[in-house]
Amino acid sequence: MDTTDLLLAIAHHLLVFSLAGIIGAEFVLVRGGLGRRRSSALSASTATTASSPR
């Protein structure tokens, strides 16, 4: 039971922080606050995060 609670808490926090990051990135991109240089850095960091092993 304790292991299940721990796994659910970890999954919950990962999902919440991922969602917050996605919404924040979308807000910045839609607002137009990123230049070409920053958006390429954002794409590189997103690609690195998406391809990291779990």
N, C-alpha and C positions, 0 to 999 in steps of 0.2 A: 504494500500500500504506500509506504513512504517513497519507494522508488518511482511509482507512478506519479505521485504528487510532484516530485522533483522534475521528472521529464516533462510534465505538463507545464510547470512553471518556467522551465528553460525555453520550451517551444513558444509559450506565450510571450516572453520577453523578446525573443528573436523576431517574432512576427510583428510585435508592436513597434520595435525600433526600426525594423525594415520598412514598415509602412510609413513611419514618420520621415524616414530618409527619402523615400520615394516621393511623398507628398511635398517635402521641402525642395527636392530637386525639380519637380514639376512646376512648383510655384516660381522658382527662379528662372526656369527656362521659358515659361509662358510670359512672365513679366518682361523678359528680354534683357535681364540684367547681366547676362554672360556674353563676353566677347568670344571671338573664335578661339583664342588661346585657352581660355578657361573651360569652354565647352569640350575641347579635345582632352583636357586633363580630366574632366568629369567622365567622359566616355572611357578613358583608359582605366580609371579607378573602378568604374562599374564593371568593365570587362574582367578586371582582375578579381573582383569580389564574386562575380558570377561563376568564374571558372575555378575558384578555390575548392579543394576537396572538403568533404564534410565528415 
